[in-house]
Amino acid sequence: MAVNQPLVSIIMAVKDTAPYLHDCINSIINQTYQNWELIAVNDHSTDETPDILDAFAKADKRIRVFNSDGYKLIPTLQCGYREVKGTLINRMDSDDKMPDYKIQVLVNEWLKYGKGHVIAGGTEHFVDEGEVGDGFLRYERWLNEVARTSTHYEQIYKECVIPSHCWLIHKDDFDAVGAFDPIVYPEDYDLCFRMYRHGLKVIGIDVVLHHWRDRSNRISRTWDEYKDNRYFDLKMRFFYEIDRDKSRPLVLWGAGRNGKDMAKIIQSYDDTFHWVSNNEKQIGKDIYDVRMQSFEEIPSIENAQIMIVVSSPDGKKEIQALLDSWGKVAVQDYWFFA
């Protein structure tokens, strides 16, 4: 195969998705880019999934089917990754669908940059009946804006910036960041942070690359690992590993439920911080032995690192406007954590 048509290995964990599998796999078979292999790994399905997978594998030699030697998502992905033969790696969810141009667009873009780069695009939710949930639509709009502006690392502490199925990476780079090795959920968010830590450059493209099925029993709705979807522990582990400079003062902005939970986590890292709020009823009070200050004190805190833990969209906009008005002299580093 020509150098400009590298083999793409698509890894797909499959569990009890028989109603959706035909559409899913056919969307892969119908790709305009044809030099791919599908590594489908059955995670102890109890429906017709194994029979469907076997039938597709018999009909198309590019499809190889395995049975997971572990349970749940990450061990199943690990099982599939051991079998890849391709140069470039992509992941697929077995209830979703690909637009027919997906792999071609990803490969074309990756070839412009090469190793050391991750290509990431947009996504679009769909349902068979009813309407997509508002939360997923908001997340979709945000993800697509992140991809359009290539601001993945600037916004990484807000939420997972690359959906699990919307990236393409060279196998050497994937190995370098730990592939599917860590048993950490949400696995896609953990992967984003590992890309960030390793210094891979994410190239965002303003293209919808994936059709993401919203259904009531998707694991992001049902698994315990995903129930507290703020993921503060995950975010803070990487914040202290990558971005926190303890020689500089830390400011925590926000004293609602999120802010209080974050304050406890900061204290668990044996770190001190200034805690600020725009709620006049809180200012001057001690919470968790920290005196609450006015947000107006921030410009006087020299060389601060600022964590913003405010959930209200309007509140975030107001804070962003204030930070912009203060300028880089007063405010150097800040991150939104919610």
C-alpha positions as CSV (number, residue, x, y, z in Angstrom):
1,M,0.0,0.0,0.0
2,A,1.3,3.5,-0.8
3,V,2.9,5.6,1.9
4,N,0.0,8.1,1.8
5,Q,-2.5,5.3,2.5
6,P,-1.3,3.9,5.9
7,L,-3.2,1.1,7.5
8,V,-5.6,2.4,10.1
9,S,-6.5,0.1,13.0
10,I,-9.9,0.7,14.4
11,I,-10.4,-0.8,17.9
12,M,-13.9,-1.4,19.0
13,A,-15.1,-2.9,22.3
14,V,-18.5,-4.6,21.9
15,K,-21.1,-5.6,24.5
16,D,-24.7,-6.3,23.9
17,T,-25.2,-3.9,21.0
18,A,-26.8,-6.2,18.5
19,P,-29.6,-3.8,17.6
20,Y,-27.0,-1.2,16.4
21,L,-24.1,-3.4,15.1
22,H,-25.1,-3.7,11.5
23,D,-25.4,0.1,11.1
24,C,-22.1,0.6,12.9
25,I,-20.0,-1.9,11.0
26,N,-21.6,-1.0,7.7
27,S,-20.6,2.6,8.2
28,I,-17.0,1.4,8.6
29,I,-17.2,-0.8,5.5
30,N,-18.6,2.2,3.5
31,Q,-15.6,4.4,4.3
32,T,-14.1,6.1,1.2
33,Y,-10.8,5.3,2.7
34,Q,-10.4,1.5,2.4
35,N,-7.1,0.6,4.0
36,W,-8.4,-0.1,7.5
37,E,-8.8,-3.0,9.8
38,L,-11.5,-3.4,12.4
39,I,-10.5,-5.1,15.6
40,A,-13.8,-6.0,17.3
41,V,-13.6,-7.4,20.8
42,N,-16.6,-9.0,22.3
43,D,-16.9,-8.3,26.1
44,H,-19.0,-11.3,27.2
45,S,-22.1,-10.3,25.3
46,T,-25.4,-12.1,26.1
47,D,-27.3,-11.1,23.0
48,E,-26.7,-11.8,19.3
49,T,-23.6,-9.7,19.2
50,P,-21.1,-12.6,18.7
51,D,-23.0,-14.1,15.8
52,I,-23.2,-10.7,14.1
53,L,-19.5,-10.1,14.5
54,D,-18.6,-13.5,13.2
55,A,-20.8,-13.0,10.1
56,F,-19.1,-9.7,9.3
57,A,-15.7,-11.2,9.8
58,K,-16.4,-14.0,7.4
59,A,-17.6,-11.6,4.8
60,D,-14.7,-9.1,5.1
61,K,-11.1,-10.1,5.9
62,R,-10.4,-6.7,7.2
63,I,-12.6,-7.4,10.2
64,R,-11.1,-9.5,13.0
65,V,-13.1,-10.6,16.0
66,F,-11.7,-11.5,19.5
67,N,-13.2,-12.3,22.9
68,S,-12.1,-10.2,25.8
69,D,-10.0,-11.9,28.4
70,G,-11.1,-9.3,30.9
71,Y,-14.3,-7.5,31.8
72,K,-15.6,-4.0,31.2
73,L,-14.4,-1.4,28.7
74,I,-10.7,-0.8,29.3
75,P,-9.6,-4.4,29.6
76,T,-11.6,-5.1,26.4
77,L,-9.8,-2.2,24.6
78,Q,-6.5,-3.5,25.8
79,C,-7.3,-6.9,24.4
80,G,-8.0,-5.4,21.0
81,Y,-4.9,-3.2,21.0
82,R,-2.7,-6.2,21.4
83,E,-3.9,-7.4,18.0
84,V,-3.4,-4.2,15.8
85,K,-1.3,-4.3,12.7
86,G,-1.8,-0.7,11.6
87,T,0.4,2.4,11.7
88,L,-2.4,4.8,12.7
89,I,-4.9,4.1,15.6
90,N,-8.6,5.1,15.9
91,R,-11.3,3.9,18.3
92,M,-15.0,3.2,17.5
93,D,-18.0,2.7,19.7
94,S,-20.2,-0.2,18.6
95,D,-23.5,1.6,18.8
96,D,-22.4,4.6,16.8
97,K,-21.9,5.4,13.1
98,M,-19.2,7.0,11.0
99,P,-19.8,9.4,8.2
100,D,-18.3,7.8,5.1
101,Y,-15.5,10.4,4.9
102,K,-14.3,10.1,8.5
103,I,-11.1,8.0,8.1
104,Q,-10.1,9.7,4.8
105,V,-10.4,13.1,6.4
106,L,-8.4,12.0,9.5
107,V,-5.7,10.4,7.5
108,N,-5.3,13.3,5.0
109,E,-5.0,15.7,7.9
110,W,-2.5,13.5,9.8
111,L,-0.3,13.2,6.8
112,K,0.2,17.0,6.8
113,Y,1.8,16.8,10.3
114,G,3.0,13.3,11.1
115,K,4.2,11.9,14.3
116,G,3.8,14.0,17.4
117,H,0.4,15.1,16.4
118,V,-3.2,14.0,17.2
119,I,-6.0,14.8,14.8
120,A,-9.3,15.6,16.4
121,G,-12.7,16.6,14.9
122,G,-16.3,17.2,15.8
123,T,-19.2,15.0,16.7
124,E,-22.9,14.9,16.3
125,H,-25.5,13.1,18.5
126,F,-28.5,11.3,17.2
127,V,-31.3,9.1,18.6
128,D,-33.6,6.6,17.0
129,E,-36.6,8.0,18.9
130,G,-37.3,11.2,20.8
131,E,-34.8,13.9,21.2
132,V,-31.1,14.1,22.3
133,G,-30.7,15.3,25.9
134,D,-29.9,18.9,26.4
135,G,-26.7,18.1,28.3
136,F,-25.3,16.1,25.5
137,L,-26.2,18.8,23.0
138,R,-24.4,21.4,25.1
139,Y,-21.4,19.2,25.3
140,E,-21.5,18.5,21.6
141,R,-21.6,22.3,20.8
142,W,-18.7,22.9,23.1
143,L,-16.6,20.0,21.7
144,N,-17.2,21.2,18.2
145,E,-16.1,24.7,19.1
146,V,-12.9,23.3,20.8
147,A,-12.1,21.3,17.6
148,R,-12.8,24.4,15.4
149,T,-10.5,26.6,17.4
150,S,-7.9,23.9,18.4
151,T,-8.1,25.0,22.0
152,H,-8.0,21.5,23.5
153,Y,-5.3,22.1,26.1
154,E,-6.5,25.6,26.9
155,Q,-9.8,24.1,28.0
156,I,-8.8,20.6,29.2
157,Y,-9.7,21.2,32.8
158,K,-13.4,22.0,31.9
159,E,-14.3,18.6,30.4
160,C,-13.0,15.8,28.2
161,V,-11.8,17.8,25.1
162,I,-11.6,14.9,22.6
163,P,-14.3,12.3,22.3
164,S,-13.1,8.7,22.5
165,H,-13.9,8.1,18.8
166,C,-12.8,11.4,17.2
167,W,-9.1,11.1,17.1
168,L,-6.3,9.6,15.0
169,I,-2.8,9.0,16.3
170,H,0.4,7.2,15.2
171,K,0.9,3.9,17.1
172,D,4.3,5.1,18.4
173,D,2.7,8.2,19.9
174,F,-0.1,6.1,21.3
175,D,2.4,3.8,23.0
176,A,4.3,6.7,24.3
177,V,1.3,8.1,26.2
178,G,0.3,4.7,27.6
179,A,-2.3,3.6,25.1
180,F,-5.2,1.9,26.9
181,D,-3.0,0.8,29.8
182,P,-4.3,2.8,32.8
183,I,-7.4,1.4,34.4
184,V,-8.8,4.9,34.9
185,Y,-12.3,6.1,34.0
186,P,-13.4,8.1,32.2
187,E,-10.7,6.5,29.9
188,D,-11.1,9.1,27.1
189,Y,-10.5,12.0,29.5
190,D,-7.5,10.3,31.1
191,L,-6.1,9.8,27.6
192,C,-6.5,13.5,26.8
193,F,-4.5,14.4,29.9
194,R,-1.8,11.9,29.0
195,M,-1.5,13.5,25.5
196,Y,-1.2,16.9,27.2
197,R,1.4,15.7,29.6
198,H,3.5,14.1,26.8
199,G,3.4,17.3,24.7
200,L,1.6,15.9,21.7
201,K,0.1,18.6,19.6
202,V,-3.6,18.3,18.9
203,I,-4.8,19.6,15.5
204,G,-8.5,20.3,15.6
205,I,-10.5,20.3,12.4
206,D,-13.9,21.8,11.9
207,V,-15.5,18.7,10.6
208,V,-18.1,16.3,12.1
209,L,-16.4,13.0,12.2
210,H,-18.7,10.9,14.2
211,H,-22.4,10.2,14.8
212,W,-22.8,9.6,18.5
213,R,-25.9,7.7,19.6
214,D,-27.7,9.0,22.7
215,R,-29.6,6.2,24.4
216,S,-30.9,5.7,27.9
217,N,-28.5,2.8,28.7
218,R,-25.3,4.2,27.4
219,I,-22.5,3.6,30.0
220,S,-22.0,7.4,30.5
221,R,-25.5,7.3,32.0
222,T,-25.4,4.0,33.9
223,W,-21.9,3.2,35.1
224,D,-20.9,4.3,38.6
225,E,-17.5,5.5,37.2
226,Y,-19.3,8.2,35.3
227,K,-21.9,9.4,37.8
228,D,-20.0,12.3,39.3
229,N,-19.2,13.8,35.9
230,R,-17.2,16.7,37.3
231,Y,-14.1,14.4,37.5
232,F,-12.4,16.6,40.0
233,D,-10.0,14.0,41.3
234,L,-8.8,13.2,37.8
235,K,-8.4,16.9,36.9
236,M,-6.5,17.7,40.1
237,R,-4.2,14.8,39.8
238,F,-3.0,16.1,36.4
239,F,-3.1,19.7,37.5
240,Y,-0.7,19.1,40.3
241,E,1.5,16.9,38.0
242,I,1.5,19.3,35.0
243,D,0.5,22.8,35.8
244,R,0.7,23.6,39.5
245,D,3.7,25.7,40.6
246,K,3.8,25.7,44.3
247,S,6.2,28.6,44.4
248,R,3.2,30.7,43.2
249,P,0.1,31.6,45.1
250,L,-3.0,29.6,44.2
251,V,-6.5,31.3,44.0
252,L,-9.7,29.3,44.1
253,W,-12.6,31.3,42.7
254,G,-16.0,29.9,43.6
255,A,-17.6,28.8,46.9
256,G,-20.7,26.9,45.9
257,R,-20.9,23.1,46.1
258,N,-18.2,22.7,43.4
259,G,-15.9,25.2,45.0
260,K,-16.2,23.6,48.5
261,D,-15.5,20.2,47.1
262,M,-12.5,21.5,45.2
263,A,-11.2,23.3,48.4
264,K,-11.1,19.9,50.2
265,I,-9.1,18.4,47.3
266,I,-6.6,21.2,47.3
267,Q,-6.1,20.8,51.1
268,S,-5.6,17.0,50.5
269,Y,-2.6,18.0,48.4
270,D,-1.2,20.0,51.4
271,D,-1.5,23.2,49.5
272,T,-2.5,26.6,50.6
273,F,-4.8,28.9,48.6
274,H,-6.6,32.2,48.5
275,W,-10.4,31.6,48.3
276,V,-12.4,34.3,46.6
277,S,-16.1,34.8,45.9
278,N,-18.4,37.4,44.5
279,N,-21.1,36.5,47.1
280,E,-21.0,39.3,49.7
281,K,-22.6,37.1,52.3
282,Q,-19.5,34.8,52.2
283,I,-16.8,37.3,52.2
284,G,-14.9,37.6,55.5
285,K,-16.2,34.2,56.7
286,D,-14.0,31.2,57.4
287,I,-14.8,28.0,55.4
288,Y,-12.6,25.0,56.0
289,D,-10.3,27.3,58.0
290,V,-9.8,29.6,54.9
291,R,-10.9,33.2,55.1
292,M,-13.1,34.1,52.1
293,Q,-12.0,37.1,50.2
294,S,-13.6,39.3,47.5
295,F,-12.8,38.4,43.9
296,E,-11.6,42.0,43.6
297,E,-8.5,41.1,45.6
298,I,-7.2,39.0,42.7
299,P,-5.2,41.7,40.9
300,S,-3.3,42.4,44.1
301,I,-2.2,38.7,44.4
302,E,1.1,38.7,42.5
303,N,1.8,36.0,40.0
304,A,-1.2,33.9,41.0
305,Q,-2.5,30.7,39.4
306,I,-6.3,30.9,39.4
307,M,-8.7,28.0,39.4
308,I,-12.3,29.0,38.5
309,V,-14.9,26.5,39.8
310,V,-18.2,28.2,38.9
311,S,-21.0,26.2,37.3
312,S,-23.3,29.0,36.1
313,P,-22.7,29.7,32.3
314,D,-23.6,33.4,33.0
315,G,-21.2,33.4,35.9
316,K,-18.4,32.0,33.7
317,K,-19.0,34.7,31.1
318,E,-18.8,37.5,33.7
319,I,-15.6,36.0,35.1
320,Q,-14.1,35.7,31.7
321,A,-14.9,39.4,31.0
322,L,-13.3,40.5,34.2
323,L,-10.2,38.5,33.6
324,D,-9.9,40.0,30.1
325,S,-10.4,43.5,31.5
326,W,-7.7,43.0,34.1
327,G,-5.2,41.8,31.5
328,K,-2.1,39.6,31.5
329,V,-0.2,41.9,33.9
330,A,-2.7,41.2,36.7
331,V,-3.8,37.7,35.6
332,Q,-1.2,35.3,34.1
333,D,-2.5,31.8,34.4
334,Y,-6.1,30.7,34.9
335,W,-8.2,27.6,34.3
336,F,-11.9,26.9,34.3
337,F,-12.6,23.6,36.2
338,A,-16.3,23.3,35.7
